[in-house]
Amino acid sequence: MKTTLELSDELFRQAKAHASAGGISLKIFVTEALEMKLRAQSPGQLKPWIRHFGALRHLGSERKKIERRIAEEFDSVDSKEWK
């Protein structure tokens, strides 16, 4: 698949230089870099603080109640403002 990436001039020069020094094309260099990044971010290797957010999953219903209440209040304020 083809895509377009917008990189800073400095990042492009560094990537191109690393690819050239390794004797590979920029396409291969970018592909390998993305693959490495994605492997490093696999679910088994999440940062410790991210794993703990799952412990707060039970608060999802509370959050929805709060959001509903806020929306009701905004609707109330809006309707009073226009009367």
N, C-alpha and C positions, 0 to 999 in steps of 0.2 A: 504494500500500500504506500502510496506517495502522500506526503504531507509537507506543510511549510512550517518552519520554526523561526521565530524571531529571537535572535541572540544578540547580546551586546557585541560590539566589535572586539573587545578584549577577550571575552569568552570564546568567540569564534576563532580568534588567532591562537589561543591556548589549545583548544580542542584540535585544530588543524595541525599545530606543531606536534602535539602528542601522538596523533594518528600517524603523521609522517615519520616521526622518530621510531614508531613501532612498525613501520613498513606496511600500514594498513590504510584503507580509505577512510575518509571522514564518516561515511555511511556505516561502515563496520564499527568504527570507534563509538559512534553515538548509539548504535544498536547494543553493543556490549555494555556500555555505560548504563543504559536504561535497564537491561536485563539484570545487571548487578544491583542496581538500586531497588528493583522490584523484588529480587530474592531477599535482600536485606530487610525488606519491609513485610516479609511473609508473616501471617498471623502468629506463628510460633515464636517470632522474634520481635514482638511489639515492645515498645518502651514500657517499663514497669508501671509508670503512672497511667498509661492508657488502659492496661488490664483492669485497674481498679474501678474504672468508670462503669464496668459491667455490674459491679456491686450496687450501683445506684439505679439499676433498671426499674426496680419496683416503684420509683418515684415518677415514672412516666405518667401514670394516671393523675397524680397530684399536679404535675406540670400542666396537663391538659385542663384540669379544673381551674387552675390559676389563669391560664390563657383565655378560657371561656369567660371568666369573671372580668378580666381586663377588657375583653371585647365588648361585654355587656355595658361596662362603665363608659367606654368610649362612645358606644351607640347612644347611651343616655345623655352624655354631654353634647354630642352632636345634635340630637333631636331637640334639646333644650335651647341650644344656641340658635337654631333656625326658627324658633316659634316667635 
